[in-house]
């Protein structure tokens, strides 16, 4: 029986906080690793190794860095890209590289290996196209935008297959000059059975809940404005689950205090997955005012928790979630607040969206998604 050798690059992870890309590759590779004809190596940091093992992915790991604090991200990424463990790795000609993100630490090392072993194949996963203008630090956003442009140049020229998580991302890439025939769509997913078995949190209740990275592009400052209007009608409670840059979190706390909402909004920080989902299950509504998404895995998880979802109307949501979420024109803070109040008060509407969400979430099964992904990988087996 021929062995399929896959080297997974998950070398750009900066924290153990779950997000769409890392969750996706772990869930897929967990299932792929059960195949006896597959040899799996994961190139990542010590942070990435812990993330994988905590979520049940056991494989051979090649560790690039072992930092205890992140510090300067650009310097850290340089260390990871040019780690001695990476540069001295011997690669067989029949190896398939699988890059889990388009960040440069997951892209540049593949070029080094392809120069050494020219018959290797490169599969690249792309989750999202970063806009040239977005909320947050101007310098950080410009660096992110142009770093992705550099990655895209290399991916477009040297990769053998690109996997995107939604038709919208595929269309975005085609507009940037990528060949459509080299792009396949395979979505994110959710483990419905696992979610159904998670108990609701005891003695913790929120009228509405948000879960995501604490970043301006996720609409976290919109949340405060929205909740200020909500609380003029009723003194309801909002929980915010997620981690991020300490400076952004502090700015969010200050904004909450300035709006007089300290008794109405709790920043819960990063929580272990099942604890976070337990709190979500004890809440009434999932509020997700993100400004940009390539898929929206947090919405899918909220649906699996049995929550109705209200969000800004982003182009990707129609193709991914159909009519199972309540969408509001982006930036219409007042309408979002009114819609949240209506959802909280109207149990019939809430139950209707919960039912639609359950049906929609059931279509995104990790076992099926992993099977499709592995089939795409095996196309390149020699």
PyMOL commands that set and color helices and strands:
alter all, ss='L'
color gray80, all
select helices_A, chain A and resi 20-32+46-54+73-81+84-87+104-106+108-116+138-158+167-175+180-182+192-196+216-218+220-233+246-258+273-281+297-304+315-321+333-345+347-362+366-378
alter helices_A, ss='H'
color red, helices_A
select strands_A, chain A and resi 4-10+38-44+60-63+96-99+121-126+161-164+183-185+208-211+238-241+265-269+285-288+308-312+326-328
alter strands_A, ss='S'
color yellow, strands_A
deselect
rebuild
show_as cartoon
